[in-house]
């Protein structure tokens, strides 16, 4: 049970009963999210789930997010070990723009443990103008890290996958990270788990709420809300050639089963490719891969004021 070349599925703890369905693909695994994530890990282990399982506390997201300077919890690491995670993740806070103190705090404290992954939830600038400082800090640290890339204020997703490092809360670009040599990367089962939205989104942007169902359209490498799915058959093992559109009337588990089936089909194809990066670049070449970010956004300013898993409210994955 290792994390080599694994495309993980990132879930909420409330998805625990569907976890074995969603994480049942070969080369798959699970990441549970939130404060009770280790309890969900314990539960799937008790049920005999044998694949890799991680626990992401996700203190770095939502309006009540914690800063990266807050410090890491040894209890959180111990709870994960006790629950039999594959490798513990730090409960890092958020690393804001230019916040080198937060970055340094997380890496310094993570180095107290031999076998943990330092989670780095990053403002988009760390993957743009501040990338040299980030890569130097990671190289100096020397241990394993996992990135969570915040959406830019424009709604665009920074191209974190190019670093070839593990990603949490990613979209289809998780495959890109694996193509670039990352040992593992996690795709969220719903929008709020496929993004790290800025704490204060621009007033004119309408960010889509996390609850809506979106289905992965394989040829576009993008998640599209089910009410806007294209015509045409889906060849995946969950749809069996039925039209993709049918998912508009399907339940969330059925939509997500299609999503993980398509992702793992793509992963298997990538694994057979002679040059993984070329394969990924070719996939990106035809359609704009930022459709995901655009598809996840709607131009309705009122949307963000909603409660639930919306941006403005406390994030409850
Ligand atoms: Zn399908």
Boltz pocket constraint, residues with backbone or C-beta under 6 A from the ligand:
constraints:
  - pocket:
      binder: B
      contacts: [[A, 234], [A, 235], [A, 236], [A, 237], [A, 238], [A, 239], [A, 240], [A, 258], [A, 261], [A, 262]]
      max_distance: 6.0
